[in-house]
Amino acid sequence: MIVRTDGLVLRTHKMTETSLVVVVFTRSWGKVRLAAKGARRPKSRFGAAFQPLTMGAFVYYRKEGRDLQTASEGDIHYAFDGIKSDYVRLGYGSAVCDLLDHTTAEEDANAFLLSITLDTLRWMETIESERLPLPLWYFQVKSAGCLGYRPHMSGCTVTGERIDGRAWFSPEQGGTVRERTDGPGLWLDPETRGFLEHLQTHTPDRIEADLFDRIDQGQCEQAIRLFLDYHLGDRRPKSFTYLEKLKRSRLGTASIAADTSPTGGMVS
């Protein structure tokens, strides 16, 4: 069976000296694994179509019961060069692709999830670098809802009552509760809860990015991480560990720059 579909390349790995195994999240068939024969040759007919973080049109031969299908064509629709040309943005974009790969099964089509992913990556190309965590938070929260485990933020998951003040966020309970429970969790202030709900219910063009600067970013990040760890367990993507190292490195560089500024000099 010949399949023609568009999709996003999530990752690749070496198959032979001249070929690649390519993981693509397609619109029509969900996640598929393709054997791209000759893709590692300098003058491959596939060109750069099978580079990670590339949206393209693909043709492959599908055989029922086979884990690895055979790619025959690949053309680039959009290369996300704004992400690939910046190592920090590339780190965030890779985290999105890794998370999509880790949370989806093969050949489980979800066109809406692909749309959320593409919206996120386009947002990452243009957003200010200091706000790059925002599109990643958006993707984590939005994709959770798309996959059926959206965290509840507007009230108590136990009683159904509305919560006006701070609330305990419990991944085990599926969101916020009025009273602290056993197990992992943290207290969220109303502004943090409201912002997370804002991410759940809006598209990037309607998200108030200025709120990112006014909320408790540590609370948001910790809540999302707790939720992700609860659902993924040991399957947490390695790219998130790289991102944490990258953030620490950037904070260290910023600190050194401040200490050596003309107004202050080096602090001993």
TIFIGU-633828 format. One record per residue (C-alpha): x, y, z; residue in one letter. Coordinates in steps of 0.1 Angstrom, whole numbers, plus 2048, in hexadecimal, padded with zeros to 3 digits. Example, Ala and Ser with C-alpha at 12.3 -4.5 7.8 and 13.67 -1.06 7.14 Angstrom:
87B7D384EA;8897F5847S;
***
This chain:
800800800M;80E8227F6I;80983D810V;80B862809R;80A879827T;819898837D;82B895858G;8468A2870L;867890873V;86D88A898L;88F878898R;8A6862883T;8C184888AH;8DA836875K;8CD816864M;8EB80E84DT;908822840E;8F1832826T;8CE82F835S;8BA83D852L;89D833867V;886851869V;86A856882V;84E86C874V;82E878884F;816878866T;7F4888863R;7E4869854S;7F484C867W;80385B887G;826851890K;83883B877V;85B82D873R;86A82F850L;889820840A;89883B82BA;8B0828815K;8CD83E808G;8C385C81EA;8E685E82CR;8F686280AR;903885801P;8EC8867E2K;8CE8747F1S;8AD8787DER;89D8817FFF;8B38A0804G;8AD8AF827A;8898A3829A;89188A844F;8A38A185CQ;8938A387FP;87C8C1883L;8728C185FT;84E8C2853M;84A8B1831G;83689C819A;83F877819F;838859804V;83E836812Y;83581280CY;820804829R;81E7DF830K;8067D384CE;8187C486AG;83A7D3861R;84A7EA87BD;8617FC861L;851809841Q;865813822T;867838818A;8678407F3S;8638677F2E;868884809G;8638A9802D;8678C681AI;8488DC822H;8588F083FY;87A8EC84EA;87790086EF;898911867D;89192B882G;89490F89BI;8B18FB88CK;8C791A889S;8C69228AED;8D39088C6Y;8BD9138E3V;89D9128CDR;8A98F08BFL;8AB8E38E3G;8868ED8E9Y;87B8E08C7G;88C8BF8CCS;87A8BC8EEA;8598C08DCV;8618A58C2C;86E88D8DED;84F8928F3L;83988B8D5L;84D86C8CDD;84B85F8F2H;8268658F7T;8188568D7T;8148328C9A;81C8288A6E;80182C88CE;7E983E8A3D;7DE85B88EA;7D887D89FN;7D689A887A;7CD8B28A3F;7EC8A98B7L;8018AF898L;7F18D1894S;7F98DA8B8I;81D8CF8B2T;8218E5893L;8119038A4D;82A8FE8C1T;8498FC8AAL;83E91B896R;83A92E8B6W;85D9238C2M;86C9328A2E;8609558AAT;85C9598D0I;87596C8E4E;8919558F0S;88A95C915E;867950910R;86F92F8FFL;86291A91CP;83F927914L;8399148F3P;8478F5903L;82F8F8921W;8138FE908Y;81C8DE8F5F;81E8C9915Q;7FD8D5922V;7EA8D5901K;7F78B38F5S;7ED8A3917A;7CA8AE910G;7CB8A18ECC;7D887F8F9L;7BD87C913G;7CD886934Y;7C88AC936R;7CF8B9959P;7B08C9969H;7B78ED975M;7968FF97AS;78A8EE99AG;78E8D09B1C;7908AF99FT;78389D9BEV;7648B29C7T;75E8C59A7G;75E8E69BBE;76D9059ADR;78E9109BEI;7949369C1D;7B49369D5G;7D39219D3R;7CE8FC9CBA;7E28DC9CFW;7ED8CE9ADF;7EE8A89AES;7F789498EP;7E887599EE;7C68879A2Q;7C889597FG;7CC8B9988G;7C38D19A4T;7B28C89C5V;7A88DE9E3R;7BC8CB9FDE;7DF8BD9FCR;7E18989F3T;7FC87D9F7D;8148789DBG;8268919C5P;8178B49C1G;81A8D99C8L;8068F79D2W;7FC90D9B4L;7F29319B9D;7D393E9A6P;7E895098CE;7FC931983T;7DC91C980R;7CC93696BG;7EA938954F;7EC91294FL;7C6911947E;7CC92E92FH;7E691891DL;7CD8FB91BQ;7B190F90BT;7C39268F3H;7D79248D3T;7FA9358D1P;7EC9548BFD;7D495A8DCR;7EB9538F9I;7F597190DE;81B96D90DA;81F98B925D;80F976941L;82E95F93FF;84397B94ED;82B98196BR;82395E977I;83894798DD;84B935972Q;85A91C98AG;838911996Q;82C90C972C;84B8F9968E;84A8E3986Q;8258DB982A;8298D195EI;8488BC965R;8368A9982L;8198A296AF;83089794EL;845881965D;825871973Y;819867951H;83A85E941L;84D84F95EG;86F843952D;86684D92ER;86E872933R;88087E914P;8A6883917K;8A28A4905S;8928B3925F;8B18AB938T;8C58BD91EY;8AE8DB920L;8B38DD946E;8D98DD941K;8D58F7926L;8C190D93EK;8DA90A959R;8F6912941S;8E4931934R;8DD93D958L;901938961G;90C94C942T;8F396894BA;90096996ES;92496C963I;91B98794AA;90A99B966A;92799697ED;9409A3963T;92A9C0957S;93B9E3956P;9269EE973T;9309D398BG;9509C1981G;95999D98AM;94C9919ABV;96697E9BES;
***
